[in-house]
Amino acid sequence: MKLDLKTGIALATLLFTLSGFYYTTNSRLEEAEFEILRLQKQVGVLERGNKRLNKKLNEHAAQESHTK
């Protein structure tokens, strides 16, 4: 199989373009996955804090109802 120079350059350009697209897409996907993990951890911390605050609020409401 014999390739002329124009065909070789066109194929090389296409190959480099596709590999660059793959690399940047893969890199962005990894960054997004790390950000999702960080946000999931933050949500867990906030949910625990929310439970704690709701418990204190319920205790306070129960004390208020007993004093009336």
C-alpha positions in Angstrom: 0.0 0.0 0.0 1.5 3.3 -1.1 0.5 6.6 0.5 1.2 10.0 -1.0 2.4 12.9 1.1 -1.0 14.7 1.2 -2.9 11.6 2.3 -0.3 10.9 5.0 -0.5 14.4 6.3 -4.3 14.3 6.3 -4.3 11.0 8.2 -1.7 12.2 10.7 -3.7 15.4 11.3 -6.9 13.4 11.9 -5.1 11.0 14.2 -3.6 13.9 16.3 -6.9 15.7 16.4 -8.8 12.6 17.7 -6.1 11.7 20.2 -6.1 15.3 21.5 -9.9 15.2 21.8 -9.7 11.9 23.7 -7.0 13.1 26.1 -8.8 16.3 27.0 -12.2 14.6 27.4 -10.6 11.9 29.6 -8.9 14.6 31.7 -12.0 16.6 32.2 -14.0 13.5 33.1 -11.4 12.6 35.8 -11.6 16.1 37.2 -15.4 15.9 37.3 -15.3 12.6 39.1 -12.9 14.0 41.8 -15.2 17.1 42.2 -18.3 14.8 42.5 -16.5 12.8 45.2 -15.5 16.0 47.1 -19.1 17.2 46.9 -20.5 13.9 48.1 -18.3 14.1 51.2 -19.3 17.7 51.8 -23.0 16.7 51.6 -22.4 13.9 54.1 -20.9 16.4 56.5 -23.8 18.8 56.0 -26.3 16.0 56.5 -24.7 15.0 59.8 -24.7 18.6 60.9 -28.4 19.0 59.9 -29.3 15.9 61.9 -27.5 17.3 65.0 -29.2 20.7 64.7 -32.7 19.1 64.2 -32.1 17.0 67.3 -31.2 20.1 69.3 -34.2 22.0 67.9 -36.5 19.1 68.8 -35.1 19.0 72.3 -35.5 22.7 72.7 -39.1 22.5 71.4 -39.8 19.7 73.9 -38.4 21.7 76.8 -40.5 24.7 75.7 -43.7 22.7 75.6 -43.0 21.3 79.1 -42.5 24.7 80.7 -45.8 26.1 79.4 
